[in-house]
């Protein structure tokens, strides 16, 4: 059972990383299509920054 844990954790991190890449892809598209003076622009940038931080925390290189 103990030898199973690193594999399961690795798979979970892999899937989390995949989902973060989806979030980053969409948020980059939205930011590119949003004027910097839009009322939600800063929030969009914060979402991107949080996703990038999460990618760094799980140790997966950012592909954006």
N, C-alpha and C positions, 0 to 999 in steps of 0.2 A: 504494500500500500504506500509506503513512504517513497518508493522509487517512482510511483505514479504521479505524485504531487508536482514535481518540476515540469513534467510533460503537460499536465493539465494547466498549470500556471502559464507555461509558455504559449499554449493554444489560446488561452484567454487573452493574454497580452497581444497576440497576433490579431485576434478578432477585434479587440479594442483599437489597435492601430489602424486596421482597415476602416473602421467606422470613423475614426478621426480624419483619415484621408478624404473620406466622402464629405465630411463637414467642411474641411479646409477647401476642397474643390468648389463646393457650392458657395461658400462665403467669399472666396476670391472672385467668382463670377459676379456675385451680387455687389461687392465693393467696386469692381471695375465698372459696373453699370450705374453706380450711385454717385451723385455729385458730392464733393466734400462739404458743401454747405447744407446738405439734406439733414433734416432733424435727427435721423437715426444713424448717420454716418459713423459717429464716434462709437456707438454701441456695436455696430458691425465690426469695427476695428478691434474692439474689446473681445468680441466672440472669436475672431481670428487669433488674437494674441493668446487667449485662454486655450484654444485648441493646439496652438504651437507649443505652449508650455506643457500641455498634457503629453504631446508627442515626445518632448524631451524627457519628461518624467518616466515614461515607460522605456526609454532608451532606444527608440526607433528613429532612424534618421528621417528628417522631414523631406518630403519629395516635392514640396511646392516651390 
